[in-house]
Amino acid sequence: MIIAITNQKGGVGKTTTALNVSSALAFMGKATLLVDTDPQANSTISCVEDPFNNERSLYDVIVNNETRIKDVIVNSTVPGMDVALSRISMAKLESSLIGEIDGHYRLKDILSSIKNKYEYIIVDTPPTLGIITLNALVAADYVIIPIQSSYLCLEGTDDLLETIEKVRRVANNNLKILGVLITLHDKRTNISKDVVKRIKNVFGKKVFKTLISKSVKLEESPAYKESIFTFAPRSIGAFQYKKVAKEIVRRAKK
């Protein structure tokens, strides 16, 4: 099962969600692969001890037939979770795939060779709707959309939903929105409460029941190359992401 974590807006907790959902699934005993497609490589840096020891990355797999996906998959600091490495070279992917007739299908073809090895493959995408994100959507079975609990939360959402619909219509008929995850929520403020109502009015039952609160521990854990479950296992962030992972498993089964 391949799940893309996608939103073209930056700062919505996309990488935090990809990292901690993957970790939660791994701690639940699910064989999990986190695929980092973001040129910033934040997921890679956050949970791999020596992320740049490997000279190759996902970019080399996508543009070079001689490099295989297994060559860029390494163990993470989370037991049961592997990571497909990203590097800044991913930023060149857009220009490298211009004019390539199969440009949008590269990631799908690559992941098909290892899909049976993992129960869950989580794809962390960059904050754009470019060719990298399109590759993720074409490869994915499901999309999770993190939306920050802020005044401008729904800005750009129409573009994202339109892109998902185009991919579904043209390249991936099976693509579904698994859910919308409200992140960086501050229940103490009225604006956050109003924003949650707005998001639920737009997406209805697609919104996950669990909200992710603002958390210093969630921000700190990547600096120590840990998921929230080992860095602060009793924190609200650990509790919430564990609930989200369980909800993901239930929704996917349905």
N, C-alpha and C positions, 0 to 999 in steps of 0.2 A: 504494500500500500504506500503510495507516494503522496505526500502532502506538502504543498508549497505554502510558505508563510509570506504573504504578499501585501504590500501597500506602497504606492509610489511616493508617499509622504515620508520624510525622514523623521526620526525622533519619536516614533510611535511605539517603541518597544519590540520591534520586529526580531532583532537578533536575540534580545533577552528571552523572547517567547520561543524562538527556534531552539536555543540552547537548553532552556529549562524544560520545555515539553519533551525534547529528545532525551534529556537526562531522566525525567520522570518515567518515561516509557521504559528506558533501560533498567531503572530500579524496580520496575514492575515485572522484570524478567523478559521483556520483549527485545529481541535482537534489533538494534536500531542503528541507522546510518544517518549522520548529519552531513548534508551536502552544502558546502559554503560556496555560493556563486557570486558573492559580493566582492568587488575589487578591494574594498577596505579590509577584507579578511578578518573581521572582528570575531566571528564565530571560531575561526581557526586559532587565532591568537588566544582566545579566552579559555580553551580547553585542551590545547596540545602543548606538551612540555617544550619541545624544540621545533616550533612550526616551520622554520625556514631551513632546517637541516636537509630537507628534501628539495632538490633543485627543480623538480617538476611540480606542476599544479594542475588543477582542473582545466585551465586554459590549454595546456599542452595536449590533454586528452581530446579536447573538442576540436582543435585545429590540426592535430597531427595523428594520423592513423597508426603510427608506430608506438605511441604511448597508450597504455591501457589504463582503465579506471582503477584496477587493483594496484597500479604503481603509485597512485596518489592517495590511497586510503591508508590511514594510520590509526593506531589506538589513541583514544582520548584519555583524559584523566578520570573519566567516568566509566566504571566497569560495565561492559556490555554495550558500550556506544563507540562506534568508529566515526571517523571524520574524513570526508573527501576535501583535501586542502585547496584553499584559494590563495592567490597572491595578487599583487597590484597589476600583474600582466593581464588579468581578466578585463581590465579597462580597455584593452586593445581588441577585444572580441568583436565589438560592433564593426570596426573597419575590416577585420579579418574575414568576416562572414558576408560582407556586402557582395551581392551578385551570386552567392551560393544558393542553388535551388533548394537544397535541403537544410539551409541555415537554421530554420526554426525547429528542426527535428533532431539536432545533434545530441542534445542531452537525453532525450527519450531513447535514442538508439544505444547510447552509452550505458544508461541505467538498466536497460533490458537484460544485459549480460549478467548483472548481479542481483536483479530484483528478487529472485527466489532465495537469496542468502539472508535477507532481512525481512522482519515482519513489518517494520516501519522505516520509510526513508523520508526524512524531513529536509526540505530544501529552503535554505535561507536566501532570500533574493535582495538585490540592491534597491534603493529607493528611486527607481525609475520604471518606465514602461517600455524600455528598450528591448533589444534582442535577447539579452540574458534572461529577463523576466519572462519574455515570450517562450523561450526554451523551457523554463520551469513550468509554465502553464500547460504547454503541449505535453510535457512528460508526466504531469501530475494526475492523480485520480481525484484529489480534493484540493480546495483552497481554504486556508484560514486567513481572515483579514483582521489584523490588529488595528484598532482605532483608539486613539488617545482621547481620554475624557477631558476635552478642552473645547473652547468656544468655536474654533474653526475645524472641528473634528471631521465634518463631512465634506470639507472642501476637496475637490478632486475625486470624490467617490464615484461620481457618474462616469468619469473617464475610465476608472478601474473596472467598474461593472460592465461597461461597454466593451472593453478589451477582453474580459473573461467571456462575454457572450460571443464575440467574434472568433475567439479561439475555439469555443465549443462548436460553433457553426461550421468552421472551416477545417480545423486540424485535430480536434479532440472532443468527439461527441460525448464522451463519458465524464467530462470534467464537471464537478459539482462544488458548490460552496458548502463546506462542512460547517462553517460557523463564523460569526463575527465576535472577536474578543475585545472587550473594553479594557484598556490598559491605563496605567498612570492615573488611577482614580483616587480622588481625595473626597471621601464621603463627608468631610466637615464643611465643604463649601456648597452653597446653593447652586452655583454655576455647574458644578459636577453633577449634581442631582438632575438639573434641567437637561444637561447633555445626554445623560443616560436615557431619559425619557425620549429625547429626539432620536437617538440611535435605535431604540426599540420600536419607535413609530415607523422608522424607515425599514428595518430589517426583521421585525417581528420575532418569530421563533428561531430565526437563524442566530440570534444573539446568545452566546454562552451564558448559562446561569451564573457562573463564577466570574467575578470581576477581579482584575489584578490591581491592587492598590499601589500607590507610590511607596517605594521602599528603598532606604539607604542600603540595606543588605543586598538587594538585587543589583544595585549599582556597583557595590564593592566586590562581589564574589568573582567576577571575571579577572580582576587584577591579581587574584590569588590562584587563577586557573582552576577554579572550582565551580560546580553548579551550586545553586542555593541549597540543595539537599544535604551537602556535606559542610558547606561554609556556615550556614545558619539553619540547621534542620528544624528548629522550633519556631522559626520566624513566620510571619503572616504570608510572605512570598512563597515559602516552601509549601505551606498549607494550601494556598490558592492554586499554585501550578500543579500540585498533585491532584487536586479536584478537577482541574481543566483536562489533565491527561486522561483521567477516568471517564470524563464526559466525551472526550475524543474517541476513545475505544467504544463506548456505547453508541455514539452517533454513527461511527463507521460500520458497526455491525448491522445497524438498522438499514 
